[in-house]
Amino acid sequence: MQTLTEKRVFGAKSATTDVYVACEMGLVVVTVSADQIGEFGLVHREAVSAVTVDGDRVVIGTDDGVRVSERRTDVDAVADRPFRSIPHDSVGCVVAAGTGPTGPLVAGAEGGVFRVESDALVHVGDADDVRAIDGGLLAAADGVFRVGDDGLTHVGLDDVRDVVGHGVPLAATAAGLFWLGNGWLSIRSAPFDRVAGDGHGHAVAVSDDGLLRHAGDDSVSADTSWVDESLPLAESVVDVAYGGGILAAITDQGTLCVDAGDGWRTQPLGVRGVRALAVGSGRTGERGNRNRV
């Protein structure tokens, strides 16, 4: 069985992307080059409930607050830079994290939503049972909320489990998958748990029946432009994310699945209690072989 200290080497000229997996063991970082899954390691050792990436900054949510790490220019490994705490009395357990137009956002279990600044958390509003944040939209039990200068604005739906807030907005709900046009319009009626998009027409949604994928060639409004798909393993998908030219999925058994356009590649990570997934923007001309802790 491969372990969290598994190492492989990419060429020095390879473009690499870091994939971040939040789990009850901590934060796992996996280096990916195209569809080749390379080294992976546990770089933060406390339970992580949420993760988002904003440029060179990685923001994680824990059971007792927010941790932030900025990429250093003198090292190329996330493990070589510590995560520092940004305290706030009202945050507590973090249930969701995402990146909007003004930077990272986090939501606490008590309903507070906060913007992550360099050394502070700024309260921007409240919503009950926030499930996900993306591109300035929040998915919550009461529906979709937009994050603005004046706080949170309810923009429709109910029992929303995930959102895509860049490109064409999408929402995964208990009732179905929706896109935002002249109001929220149905794509397919069935319970959906997760949805992700790259902002350029590519998108994927997760239901109990598997994956529903949009290739980006036609409008997301057409049900016929979405194709049913399955991963090459019998495991349930916990989260999906785009970034660095790849689509990544993480399963409940801790298997990372990556598709760079030529089909799925899989790698068991040996982690338990998987909660969330985030993908960096990708880097060019850096080595993928790194020493992990």
Contacts in CASP RR format, 6 or more apart in sequence:
PFRMAT RR
TARGET T0000
AUTHOR 0000-0000-0000
METHOD contacts of the structure
MODEL  1
MQTLTEKRVFGAKSATTDVYVACEMGLVVVTVSADQIGEFGLVHREAVSA
VTVDGDRVVIGTDDGVRVSERRTDVDAVADRPFRSIPHDSVGCVVAAGTG
PTGPLVAGAEGGVFRVESDALVHVGDADDVRAIDGGLLAAADGVFRVGDD
GLTHVGLDDVRDVVGHGVPLAATAAGLFWLGNGWLSIRSAPFDRVAGDGH
GHAVAVSDDGLLRHAGDDSVSADTSWVDESLPLAESVVDVAYGGGILAAI
TDQGTLCVDAGDGWRTQPLGVRGVRALAVGSGRTGERGNRNRV
1 268 0 8 1.000
1 270 0 8 1.000
2 267 0 8 1.000
2 268 0 8 1.000
2 270 0 8 1.000
3 270 0 8 1.000
4 28 0 8 1.000
4 40 0 8 1.000
4 41 0 8 1.000
4 42 0 8 1.000
4 269 0 8 1.000
4 270 0 8 1.000
4 271 0 8 1.000
4 292 0 8 1.000
5 41 0 8 1.000
5 292 0 8 1.000
6 38 0 8 1.000
6 39 0 8 1.000
6 40 0 8 1.000
6 41 0 8 1.000
7 38 0 8 1.000
7 39 0 8 1.000
7 289 0 8 1.000
7 292 0 8 1.000
8 36 0 8 1.000
8 37 0 8 1.000
8 38 0 8 1.000
8 39 0 8 1.000
8 289 0 8 1.000
9 287 0 8 1.000
9 288 0 8 1.000
9 289 0 8 1.000
10 16 0 8 1.000
10 31 0 8 1.000
10 33 0 8 1.000
10 36 0 8 1.000
10 38 0 8 1.000
10 287 0 8 1.000
10 288 0 8 1.000
10 289 0 8 1.000
11 33 0 8 1.000
11 287 0 8 1.000
11 288 0 8 1.000
12 285 0 8 1.000
12 286 0 8 1.000
12 287 0 8 1.000
13 285 0 8 1.000
14 33 0 8 1.000
14 34 0 8 1.000
14 285 0 8 1.000
14 286 0 8 1.000
14 287 0 8 1.000
14 288 0 8 1.000
15 33 0 8 1.000
15 34 0 8 1.000
15 282 0 8 1.000
15 283 0 8 1.000
15 284 0 8 1.000
15 285 0 8 1.000
16 31 0 8 1.000
16 32 0 8 1.000
16 33 0 8 1.000
16 282 0 8 1.000
16 283 0 8 1.000
16 285 0 8 1.000
16 286 0 8 1.000
16 287 0 8 1.000
16 288 0 8 1.000
17 31 0 8 1.000
17 32 0 8 1.000
17 33 0 8 1.000
17 243 0 8 1.000
17 244 0 8 1.000
17 245 0 8 1.000
17 246 0 8 1.000
17 279 0 8 1.000
17 280 0 8 1.000
17 281 0 8 1.000
17 282 0 8 1.000
17 283 0 8 1.000
18 29 0 8 1.000
18 30 0 8 1.000
18 31 0 8 1.000
18 32 0 8 1.000
18 53 0 8 1.000
18 78 0 8 1.000
18 279 0 8 1.000
18 280 0 8 1.000
18 282 0 8 1.000
19 29 0 8 1.000
19 30 0 8 1.000
19 31 0 8 1.000
19 32 0 8 1.000
19 241 0 8 1.000
19 248 0 8 1.000
19 256 0 8 1.000
19 258 0 8 1.000
19 277 0 8 1.000
19 278 0 8 1.000
19 279 0 8 1.000
19 280 0 8 1.000
20 27 0 8 1.000
20 28 0 8 1.000
20 29 0 8 1.000
20 30 0 8 1.000
20 51 0 8 1.000
20 53 0 8 1.000
20 58 0 8 1.000
20 277 0 8 1.000
20 278 0 8 1.000
20 279 0 8 1.000
20 280 0 8 1.000
21 27 0 8 1.000
21 28 0 8 1.000
21 29 0 8 1.000
21 30 0 8 1.000
21 51 0 8 1.000
21 250 0 8 1.000
21 254 0 8 1.000
21 256 0 8 1.000
21 269 0 8 1.000
21 271 0 8 1.000
21 274 0 8 1.000
21 276 0 8 1.000
21 277 0 8 1.000
22 48 0 8 1.000
22 49 0 8 1.000
22 50 0 8 1.000
22 51 0 8 1.000
22 60 0 8 1.000
22 61 0 8 1.000
22 274 0 8 1.000
22 275 0 8 1.000
22 276 0 8 1.000
22 277 0 8 1.000
22 278 0 8 1.000
23 47 0 8 1.000
23 48 0 8 1.000
23 254 0 8 1.000
23 271 0 8 1.000
23 272 0 8 1.000
23 273 0 8 1.000
23 274 0 8 1.000
23 275 0 8 1.000
24 47 0 8 1.000
24 48 0 8 1.000
24 272 0 8 1.000
24 273 0 8 1.000
24 275 0 8 1.000
25 42 0 8 1.000
25 45 0 8 1.000
25 47 0 8 1.000
25 271 0 8 1.000
25 272 0 8 1.000
25 273 0 8 1.000
26 42 0 8 1.000
26 44 0 8 1.000
26 45 0 8 1.000
26 46 0 8 1.000
26 47 0 8 1.000
26 48 0 8 1.000
26 271 0 8 1.000
27 42 0 8 1.000
27 43 0 8 1.000
27 44 0 8 1.000
27 48 0 8 1.000
27 51 0 8 1.000
27 60 0 8 1.000
27 83 0 8 1.000
28 40 0 8 1.000
28 41 0 8 1.000
28 42 0 8 1.000
28 43 0 8 1.000
28 269 0 8 1.000
28 271 0 8 1.000
29 40 0 8 1.000
29 41 0 8 1.000
29 43 0 8 1.000
29 78 0 8 1.000
29 79 0 8 1.000
29 292 0 8 1.000
30 37 0 8 1.000
30 38 0 8 1.000
30 39 0 8 1.000
30 40 0 8 1.000
30 41 0 8 1.000
30 256 0 8 1.000
30 267 0 8 1.000
30 269 0 8 1.000
31 38 0 8 1.000
31 39 0 8 1.000
31 40 0 8 1.000
31 288 0 8 1.000
31 290 0 8 1.000
32 38 0 8 1.000
32 246 0 8 1.000
32 248 0 8 1.000
32 258 0 8 1.000
33 288 0 8 1.000
34 246 0 8 1.000
34 260 0 8 1.000
35 246 0 8 1.000
35 258 0 8 1.000
35 259 0 8 1.000
35 260 0 8 1.000
35 261 0 8 1.000
35 262 0 8 1.000
35 263 0 8 1.000
35 265 0 8 1.000
36 265 0 8 1.000
37 256 0 8 1.000
37 258 0 8 1.000
37 265 0 8 1.000
37 266 0 8 1.000
37 267 0 8 1.000
38 267 0 8 1.000
38 288 0 8 1.000
39 288 0 8 1.000
39 289 0 8 1.000
39 290 0 8 1.000
39 292 0 8 1.000
40 256 0 8 1.000
40 267 0 8 1.000
40 269 0 8 1.000
40 292 0 8 1.000
41 79 0 8 1.000
41 292 0 8 1.000
41 293 0 8 1.000
42 271 0 8 1.000
42 292 0 8 1.000
42 293 0 8 1.000
43 78 0 8 1.000
43 79 0 8 1.000
43 292 0 8 1.000
43 293 0 8 1.000
44 60 0 8 1.000
44 67 0 8 1.000
44 83 0 8 1.000
46 62 0 8 1.000
46 63 0 8 1.000
47 62 0 8 1.000
47 63 0 8 1.000
48 60 0 8 1.000
48 61 0 8 1.000
48 62 0 8 1.000
48 275 0 8 1.000
48 276 0 8 1.000
49 61 0 8 1.000
49 62 0 8 1.000
49 63 0 8 1.000
49 93 0 8 1.000
49 94 0 8 1.000
49 95 0 8 1.000
49 275 0 8 1.000
49 276 0 8 1.000
50 60 0 8 1.000
50 61 0 8 1.000
50 94 0 8 1.000
50 95 0 8 1.000
50 96 0 8 1.000
50 97 0 8 1.000
50 98 0 8 1.000
50 106 0 8 1.000
50 275 0 8 1.000
50 276 0 8 1.000
51 58 0 8 1.000
51 59 0 8 1.000
51 60 0 8 1.000
51 61 0 8 1.000
51 97 0 8 1.000
51 276 0 8 1.000
51 277 0 8 1.000
51 278 0 8 1.000
52 58 0 8 1.000
52 59 0 8 1.000
52 97 0 8 1.000
52 98 0 8 1.000
52 99 0 8 1.000
52 104 0 8 1.000
52 105 0 8 1.000
52 133 0 8 1.000
52 278 0 8 1.000
53 59 0 8 1.000
53 99 0 8 1.000
53 278 0 8 1.000
53 279 0 8 1.000
53 280 0 8 1.000
53 281 0 8 1.000
54 99 0 8 1.000
54 103 0 8 1.000
54 104 0 8 1.000
55 71 0 8 1.000
55 280 0 8 1.000
55 281 0 8 1.000
56 70 0 8 1.000
56 71 0 8 1.000
57 68 0 8 1.000
57 69 0 8 1.000
57 70 0 8 1.000
57 71 0 8 1.000
57 104 0 8 1.000
58 68 0 8 1.000
58 69 0 8 1.000
58 71 0 8 1.000
58 78 0 8 1.000
58 83 0 8 1.000
58 278 0 8 1.000
59 66 0 8 1.000
59 67 0 8 1.000
59 68 0 8 1.000
59 97 0 8 1.000
59 98 0 8 1.000
59 104 0 8 1.000
59 106 0 8 1.000
59 116 0 8 1.000
60 66 0 8 1.000
60 67 0 8 1.000
60 68 0 8 1.000
60 83 0 8 1.000
60 97 0 8 1.000
61 67 0 8 1.000
61 94 0 8 1.000
61 97 0 8 1.000
61 106 0 8 1.000
62 93 0 8 1.000
62 94 0 8 1.000
63 92 0 8 1.000
63 93 0 8 1.000
63 94 0 8 1.000
64 92 0 8 1.000
64 93 0 8 1.000
65 85 0 8 1.000
65 86 0 8 1.000
65 87 0 8 1.000
65 88 0 8 1.000
65 91 0 8 1.000
65 92 0 8 1.000
65 93 0 8 1.000
65 94 0 8 1.000
66 85 0 8 1.000
66 86 0 8 1.000
66 88 0 8 1.000
66 91 0 8 1.000
66 94 0 8 1.000
66 106 0 8 1.000
66 114 0 8 1.000
66 116 0 8 1.000
66 121 0 8 1.000
67 83 0 8 1.000
67 84 0 8 1.000
67 85 0 8 1.000
67 86 0 8 1.000
68 83 0 8 1.000
68 84 0 8 1.000
68 86 0 8 1.000
68 116 0 8 1.000
69 78 0 8 1.000
69 81 0 8 1.000
69 82 0 8 1.000
69 83 0 8 1.000
69 84 0 8 1.000
70 81 0 8 1.000
71 78 0 8 1.000
71 81 0 8 1.000
72 80 0 8 1.000
72 81 0 8 1.000
75 81 0 8 1.000
76 286 0 8 1.000
76 287 0 8 1.000
76 288 0 8 1.000
76 290 0 8 1.000
77 290 0 8 1.000
77 291 0 8 1.000
77 292 0 8 1.000
79 290 0 8 1.000
79 291 0 8 1.000
79 292 0 8 1.000
79 293 0 8 1.000
86 116 0 8 1.000
86 119 0 8 1.000
86 120 0 8 1.000
86 121 0 8 1.000
88 114 0 8 1.000
88 120 0 8 1.000
88 121 0 8 1.000
90 110 0 8 1.000
90 112 0 8 1.000
90 123 0 8 1.000
91 106 0 8 1.000
91 108 0 8 1.000
91 112 0 8 1.000
91 114 0 8 1.000
91 121 0 8 1.000
92 108 0 8 1.000
92 109 0 8 1.000
92 110 0 8 1.000
93 108 0 8 1.000
93 109 0 8 1.000
94 106 0 8 1.000
94 107 0 8 1.000
94 108 0 8 1.000
94 109 0 8 1.000
95 107 0 8 1.000
95 108 0 8 1.000
95 109 0 8 1.000
95 130 0 8 1.000
95 131 0 8 1.000
96 106 0 8 1.000
96 107 0 8 1.000
96 108 0 8 1.000
96 130 0 8 1.000
96 131 0 8 1.000
96 132 0 8 1.000
96 133 0 8 1.000
96 138 0 8 1.000
96 139 0 8 1.000
97 104 0 8 1.000
97 105 0 8 1.000
97 106 0 8 1.000
97 107 0 8 1.000
97 133 0 8 1.000
97 276 0 8 1.000
98 104 0 8 1.000
98 105 0 8 1.000
98 106 0 8 1.000
98 132 0 8 1.000
98 133 0 8 1.000
98 134 0 8 1.000
98 135 0 8 1.000
98 278 0 8 1.000
99 105 0 8 1.000
99 133 0 8 1.000
99 134 0 8 1.000
99 135 0 8 1.000
100 133 0 8 1.000
100 134 0 8 1.000
100 135 0 8 1.000
100 136 0 8 1.000
100 147 0 8 1.000
101 135 0 8 1.000
101 136 0 8 1.000
102 115 0 8 1.000
103 115 0 8 1.000
103 116 0 8 1.000
104 115 0 8 1.000
104 116 0 8 1.000
105 113 0 8 1.000
105 114 0 8 1.000
105 115 0 8 1.000
105 116 0 8 1.000
105 124 0 8 1.000
105 133 0 8 1.000
105 136 0 8 1.000
105 138 0 8 1.000
105 147 0 8 1.000
106 113 0 8 1.000
106 114 0 8 1.000
106 116 0 8 1.000
106 121 0 8 1.000
106 133 0 8 1.000
107 113 0 8 1.000
107 114 0 8 1.000
107 127 0 8 1.000
107 130 0 8 1.000
107 133 0 8 1.000
107 138 0 8 1.000
108 114 0 8 1.000
108 130 0 8 1.000
111 126 0 8 1.000
111 127 0 8 1.000
111 128 0 8 1.000
111 129 0 8 1.000
111 130 0 8 1.000
112 123 0 8 1.000
112 125 0 8 1.000
112 126 0 8 1.000
112 127 0 8 1.000
112 130 0 8 1.000
113 123 0 8 1.000
113 124 0 8 1.000
113 125 0 8 1.000
113 126 0 8 1.000
113 127 0 8 1.000
113 130 0 8 1.000
113 133 0 8 1.000
113 138 0 8 1.000
113 147 0 8 1.000
113 152 0 8 1.000
114 121 0 8 1.000
114 122 0 8 1.000
114 123 0 8 1.000
114 124 0 8 1.000
115 121 0 8 1.000
115 122 0 8 1.000
115 124 0 8 1.000
124 147 0 8 1.000
124 148 0 8 1.000
124 151 0 8 1.000
124 152 0 8 1.000
125 151 0 8 1.000
125 152 0 8 1.000
126 152 0 8 1.000
127 138 0 8 1.000
127 140 0 8 1.000
127 142 0 8 1.000
127 145 0 8 1.000
127 152 0 8 1.000
128 140 0 8 1.000
128 141 0 8 1.000
128 142 0 8 1.000
129 140 0 8 1.000
129 141 0 8 1.000
129 142 0 8 1.000
130 138 0 8 1.000
130 139 0 8 1.000
130 140 0 8 1.000
131 139 0 8 1.000
131 140 0 8 1.000
131 141 0 8 1.000
131 160 0 8 1.000
131 161 0 8 1.000
131 162 0 8 1.000
132 138 0 8 1.000
132 139 0 8 1.000
132 161 0 8 1.000
132 162 0 8 1.000
132 163 0 8 1.000
132 194 0 8 1.000
133 139 0 8 1.000
133 163 0 8 1.000
134 162 0 8 1.000
134 163 0 8 1.000
134 164 0 8 1.000
134 165 0 8 1.000
134 166 0 8 1.000
135 164 0 8 1.000
135 165 0 8 1.000
135 166 0 8 1.000
136 146 0 8 1.000
136 147 0 8 1.000
136 148 0 8 1.000
136 165 0 8 1.000
137 144 0 8 1.000
137 145 0 8 1.000
137 146 0 8 1.000
137 147 0 8 1.000
137 155 0 8 1.000
137 163 0 8 1.000
137 164 0 8 1.000
137 165 0 8 1.000
137 169 0 8 1.000
138 144 0 8 1.000
138 145 0 8 1.000
138 146 0 8 1.000
138 147 0 8 1.000
138 152 0 8 1.000
138 163 0 8 1.000
139 160 0 8 1.000
139 161 0 8 1.000
139 162 0 8 1.000
139 163 0 8 1.000
139 171 0 8 1.000
139 172 0 8 1.000
140 160 0 8 1.000
141 158 0 8 1.000
141 159 0 8 1.000
141 160 0 8 1.000
142 154 0 8 1.000
142 158 0 8 1.000
143 154 0 8 1.000
143 156 0 8 1.000
143 157 0 8 1.000
143 158 0 8 1.000
143 159 0 8 1.000
143 160 0 8 1.000
143 173 0 8 1.000
144 154 0 8 1.000
144 155 0 8 1.000
144 156 0 8 1.000
144 157 0 8 1.000
144 160 0 8 1.000
144 163 0 8 1.000
144 169 0 8 1.000
144 171 0 8 1.000
144 184 0 8 1.000
145 152 0 8 1.000
145 153 0 8 1.000
145 154 0 8 1.000
145 155 0 8 1.000
146 152 0 8 1.000
146 153 0 8 1.000
146 155 0 8 1.000
155 180 0 8 1.000
156 184 0 8 1.000
157 171 0 8 1.000
157 173 0 8 1.000
157 178 0 8 1.000
157 184 0 8 1.000
158 173 0 8 1.000
158 174 0 8 1.000
158 175 0 8 1.000
159 173 0 8 1.000
159 174 0 8 1.000
159 175 0 8 1.000
160 171 0 8 1.000
160 172 0 8 1.000
160 173 0 8 1.000
161 172 0 8 1.000
161 173 0 8 1.000
161 174 0 8 1.000
161 192 0 8 1.000
161 193 0 8 1.000
161 194 0 8 1.000
162 171 0 8 1.000
162 172 0 8 1.000
162 192 0 8 1.000
162 193 0 8 1.000
162 194 0 8 1.000
162 195 0 8 1.000
162 196 0 8 1.000
163 169 0 8 1.000
163 170 0 8 1.000
163 171 0 8 1.000
163 172 0 8 1.000
163 195 0 8 1.000
164 170 0 8 1.000
164 171 0 8 1.000
164 195 0 8 1.000
164 196 0 8 1.000
164 197 0 8 1.000
164 199 0 8 1.000
164 203 0 8 1.000
166 197 0 8 1.000
166 199 0 8 1.000
167 197 0 8 1.000
167 199 0 8 1.000
167 200 0 8 1.000
167 201 0 8 1.000
168 179 0 8 1.000
168 180 0 8 1.000
168 181 0 8 1.000
168 199 0 8 1.000
168 201 0 8 1.000
168 220 0 8 1.000
169 179 0 8 1.000
169 180 0 8 1.000
170 177 0 8 1.000
170 178 0 8 1.000
170 179 0 8 1.000
170 180 0 8 1.000
170 187 0 8 1.000
170 195 0 8 1.000
170 197 0 8 1.000
170 203 0 8 1.000
170 205 0 8 1.000
170 220 0 8 1.000
171 177 0 8 1.000
171 178 0 8 1.000
171 179 0 8 1.000
171 180 0 8 1.000
171 184 0 8 1.000
171 195 0 8 1.000
172 192 0 8 1.000
172 193 0 8 1.000
172 194 0 8 1.000
172 195 0 8 1.000
172 205 0 8 1.000
172 206 0 8 1.000
173 191 0 8 1.000
173 192 0 8 1.000
174 191 0 8 1.000
175 189 0 8 1.000
175 191 0 8 1.000
176 186 0 8 1.000
176 187 0 8 1.000
176 188 0 8 1.000
176 189 0 8 1.000
176 190 0 8 1.000
176 191 0 8 1.000
176 192 0 8 1.000
177 186 0 8 1.000
177 187 0 8 1.000
177 188 0 8 1.000
177 190 0 8 1.000
177 192 0 8 1.000
177 195 0 8 1.000
177 205 0 8 1.000
177 207 0 8 1.000
177 212 0 8 1.000
178 184 0 8 1.000
178 185 0 8 1.000
178 186 0 8 1.000
178 187 0 8 1.000
179 185 0 8 1.000
179 187 0 8 1.000
179 220 0 8 1.000
179 221 0 8 1.000
181 221 0 8 1.000
185 221 0 8 1.000
187 220 0 8 1.000
187 221 0 8 1.000
187 223 0 8 1.000
187 226 0 8 1.000
188 212 0 8 1.000
188 223 0 8 1.000
188 226 0 8 1.000
190 207 0 8 1.000
190 209 0 8 1.000
191 207 0 8 1.000
191 208 0 8 1.000
192 205 0 8 1.000
192 206 0 8 1.000
192 207 0 8 1.000
192 212 0 8 1.000
193 206 0 8 1.000
193 207 0 8 1.000
193 208 0 8 1.000
194 205 0 8 1.000
194 206 0 8 1.000
194 237 0 8 1.000
194 238 0 8 1.000
194 239 0 8 1.000
194 240 0 8 1.000
195 203 0 8 1.000
195 204 0 8 1.000
195 205 0 8 1.000
195 206 0 8 1.000
195 240 0 8 1.000
196 203 0 8 1.000
196 204 0 8 1.000
196 205 0 8 1.000
196 240 0 8 1.000
196 241 0 8 1.000
196 242 0 8 1.000
196 247 0 8 1.000
197 203 0 8 1.000
197 204 0 8 1.000
197 242 0 8 1.000
198 242 0 8 1.000
198 243 0 8 1.000
198 245 0 8 1.000
198 247 0 8 1.000
199 242 0 8 1.000
200 216 0 8 1.000
201 214 0 8 1.000
201 216 0 8 1.000
201 220 0 8 1.000
202 214 0 8 1.000
202 215 0 8 1.000
202 216 0 8 1.000
202 242 0 8 1.000
202 247 0 8 1.000
203 213 0 8 1.000
203 214 0 8 1.000
203 216 0 8 1.000
203 220 0 8 1.000
204 211 0 8 1.000
204 212 0 8 1.000
204 213 0 8 1.000
204 214 0 8 1.000
204 229 0 8 1.000
204 240 0 8 1.000
204 247 0 8 1.000
204 249 0 8 1.000
205 211 0 8 1.000
205 212 0 8 1.000
205 213 0 8 1.000
205 226 0 8 1.000
206 212 0 8 1.000
206 237 0 8 1.000
206 240 0 8 1.000
206 249 0 8 1.000
209 228 0 8 1.000
210 228 0 8 1.000
210 229 0 8 1.000
210 230 0 8 1.000
210 231 0 8 1.000
210 237 0 8 1.000
211 228 0 8 1.000
211 229 0 8 1.000
211 230 0 8 1.000
211 231 0 8 1.000
211 237 0 8 1.000
211 240 0 8 1.000
211 249 0 8 1.000
212 226 0 8 1.000
212 227 0 8 1.000
212 228 0 8 1.000
212 229 0 8 1.000
213 226 0 8 1.000
213 227 0 8 1.000
213 228 0 8 1.000
213 229 0 8 1.000
214 220 0 8 1.000
214 225 0 8 1.000
214 226 0 8 1.000
214 227 0 8 1.000
215 225 0 8 1.000
215 227 0 8 1.000
216 225 0 8 1.000
217 225 0 8 1.000
218 224 0 8 1.000
218 225 0 8 1.000
219 225 0 8 1.000
220 226 0 8 1.000
231 237 0 8 1.000
231 249 0 8 1.000
231 251 0 8 1.000
231 257 0 8 1.000
231 264 0 8 1.000
231 266 0 8 1.000
232 257 0 8 1.000
232 264 0 8 1.000
232 266 0 8 1.000
233 251 0 8 1.000
233 255 0 8 1.000
233 257 0 8 1.000
233 266 0 8 1.000
235 251 0 8 1.000
235 252 0 8 1.000
235 253 0 8 1.000
235 254 0 8 1.000
235 255 0 8 1.000
236 251 0 8 1.000
236 252 0 8 1.000
237 249 0 8 1.000
237 250 0 8 1.000
237 251 0 8 1.000
237 252 0 8 1.000
238 250 0 8 1.000
238 251 0 8 1.000
238 252 0 8 1.000
238 274 0 8 1.000
238 275 0 8 1.000
238 276 0 8 1.000
238 277 0 8 1.000
239 249 0 8 1.000
239 250 0 8 1.000
239 274 0 8 1.000
239 275 0 8 1.000
239 276 0 8 1.000
239 277 0 8 1.000
240 247 0 8 1.000
240 248 0 8 1.000
240 249 0 8 1.000
240 250 0 8 1.000
240 277 0 8 1.000
241 247 0 8 1.000
241 248 0 8 1.000
241 277 0 8 1.000
241 278 0 8 1.000
241 279 0 8 1.000
242 248 0 8 1.000
242 279 0 8 1.000
243 279 0 8 1.000
243 280 0 8 1.000
243 281 0 8 1.000
243 282 0 8 1.000
244 279 0 8 1.000
244 280 0 8 1.000
244 281 0 8 1.000
244 282 0 8 1.000
245 260 0 8 1.000
245 282 0 8 1.000
246 258 0 8 1.000
246 259 0 8 1.000
246 260 0 8 1.000
246 279 0 8 1.000
247 258 0 8 1.000
247 259 0 8 1.000
247 260 0 8 1.000
248 256 0 8 1.000
248 257 0 8 1.000
248 258 0 8 1.000
248 259 0 8 1.000
248 277 0 8 1.000
248 279 0 8 1.000
249 256 0 8 1.000
249 257 0 8 1.000
249 258 0 8 1.000
249 277 0 8 1.000
250 256 0 8 1.000
250 257 0 8 1.000
250 274 0 8 1.000
250 277 0 8 1.000
251 257 0 8 1.000
251 274 0 8 1.000
252 273 0 8 1.000
252 274 0 8 1.000
253 268 0 8 1.000
254 268 0 8 1.000
254 269 0 8 1.000
254 270 0 8 1.000
254 271 0 8 1.000
254 272 0 8 1.000
254 273 0 8 1.000
254 274 0 8 1.000
255 266 0 8 1.000
255 267 0 8 1.000
255 268 0 8 1.000
255 269 0 8 1.000
256 266 0 8 1.000
256 267 0 8 1.000
256 268 0 8 1.000
256 269 0 8 1.000
257 264 0 8 1.000
257 265 0 8 1.000
257 266 0 8 1.000
258 264 0 8 1.000
258 265 0 8 1.000
258 266 0 8 1.000
258 267 0 8 1.000
259 265 0 8 1.000
END
